[in-house]
Amino acid sequence: MPRPLIDYLILDSVADDVESLEQIVPSLSRAISLWEINVPGGLFDRDEIALSITRLVRDKLIEVVVANADENTMSPIGEGVQPEGNLDDYWFQMTGRGRIVHNDWVPPAERENPSRFAT
């Protein structure tokens, strides 16, 4: 079943590392500027991003990660477990299932002149 484009873009943003919402948002902006993606208004709004993250967690494609008390290590809270409160307080990482979905995704074509769309 096809997923909304934003789901794939968020998966792409967490493909290599654990990322916070603060890091995911500019990653989506870069994707819009580099790939042939047309988003009304030129950006995804925060509500769309939050809905996508919630959907990806529910579908066990990404999982929520929290900093441990020592703040030097992080632990996932469990696949499919939704975060409570503000998404800004959490980190996100791809699951094994998410990696399969991401690897099967064919990204949009690159823009011919991405610099004119840069944010």
N, C-alpha and C positions, 0 to 999 in steps of 0.2 A: 504494500500500500504506500503510495507516495506521501511524503511528508511536506509540510510547508517549507519553503526555501529558508526561512529564518532558522528552522531547526537544524538544517544542514550547516548553515553558517556558524551557529553556536557550536555544533559538534566540531567543526573545523577549527574554531578558536581554542578549544580545549584538547585538541588532538595530540599536542606535544607536551603538555604540562598542566598542572593544576592552576586554574585561573579564577580570579575574583570577578565580580560584576564590573568593577572599575576597569578591569583589563578587557573584558568581553565587549563592552560597548564600543571602544575605539577600534577593536578588531572588526566589528561589523561595519563601521564607517570605512575602514580601509578596504574591505571586501567590495563595498559598493563603489568605491573609487577605482578599483583595479579590474573588476569583472563587469561583464555586461549584465548588470542588475539594475532594474528600474523600480525604485520604491517611491510611491507618492510622497512628496515632501523631501525626498532625498535621504531620509534616515528612518530607521525603525524607532518607534517611541518606546519609552520605558515599560509601558503596559504590555506591548507586544513581546518585548524581551522577557518580561516576567512570566507571561503566559507560556512562552516557548520553553523556558527553563523548567517550569512546573510540569509541562507535558513530557519533556525529555527525562525528568526524574521519575515521573509516574511510569513511563515506558521502560525504565531501567537502562537508558542509553547514556545518561550521566548520573553521577551521584554527588551528594553534598558532602563536603569535607569541612571539618572544624579544626581550629588550632587547639592543641593540647595545653594544659596548664603551664608547661614549661615554655610554651610559645616557640619552641625550636622544632617541634614535630607536629604532624597533622594526622587526623584519623577520619575515615569516612563514617557517616552516621548510619549507613546501610542502604543497599540498593532499594530504590522505590520509596524511601522515607523522605517525606517532604519537610523542608525547613520550616521552622516556626519564626514568625516575626519578619524582620527586614532582610531581604536578600543580600544587602550590602555587608552583612555580618558573616557571610559564608564564602567558601571557595567551592569550585566545581571541577570534577575530573570525569573523563570518559570511562565507561565500563567496557568490558569485553564485548558485550552486545552492541554497544555504541560504536566500537571500533569496526565491527563487521558492517554496520549500516554506513558509516563514514567511508570505508574502503570501497563500497559499492556505488557511492555517489559520484556522478560526473559533474564537476564544477562548471559554472558558466564560462563562456569564452572570455579571454582577456580583452579589455578595451584597447582600441588602437592607439589612443593617446590618453593614458590614465592621468597624466599630470593636470589636465584641464578639469578633472573631476575631483582632484584631491581636496581633502577637507582641512 
